[in-house]
Amino acid sequence: MSVAEREAKKRRRLRPGLARRSISERRLRRPGLGLAYTNTVIFWAMLFNELSIGFYQTLNPIYIESLGASPGLVGAVIGIQGLVRLFFLAPAGWIADRISMRRLIVGGRSMTVLGLILYGLAQEWWQLLPAILIVSVGNVSFPVISKAIADSSDDATRTRAFTLIYTVGPSSALVVSPLLAGPLADVRRAAGDLLCRGRRVQRLGAVLHPAASGRAVR
């Protein structure tokens, strides 16, 4: 056994946690991202997050319109979403300095999930407004994500990490998701038209049935 091998074996024996972490990092670097463990996880999380946002942005105007909103109201609701999001992002840095990173991320994203559930349960367009407020609260976690990226990289890899996580991943997701959401919107419209026609036939049957029953009695 060479001197280098003995030294490596000694380091692994003295610091087993570091050895296990380095093994996991090597496994996560196989796709060629070249990122540390934490930033690799954040990269894939942001990729799937932007993928869902692409679906949301494509289907959201159609969904708002289906709840009875006019084209002008559809634009107003979407504009309100941006305004409320900006309102909660403004103090996000101040909040991030006073609440722990894990608590802020988990709490913020949980609020987003709750808001999206309420968004999907709305029966009228104006019922979307409370859901928009709750979803926007979840945006306070984004500055903390940036802090986690910076803390998990060094001077040599920090620019690469931010580029991959905030530019390459989201851009790739926003190319794919609208292409998938478009056919889904067509299917939804077709299903809605079929449901409306079925209801019309049902109403027509409800009107004609008493009349036919009356003629049969006579």
URVENNOR-V85074 format. One line per field, one symbol per residue. psi: psi as a letter, one per 20 degrees, with the letter a starting at -180 (. if undefined). A space follows every 50 residues. Layout:
psi = ???
This chain:
psi = prgggggghghhhhmhhhghhhghhhgiihijhkqrgghgghghghghgh ghhggghgighggghijjqrhghghgghhhghghghghhgjhgghhiiqq gghggggghhhggghhghghiqiqhiihghhgggghhiiiighhghhhgg hjqahhigggghgggiggghgghiggghhhhghhhggggghgghgghhhg gggghhghghghhghhg.
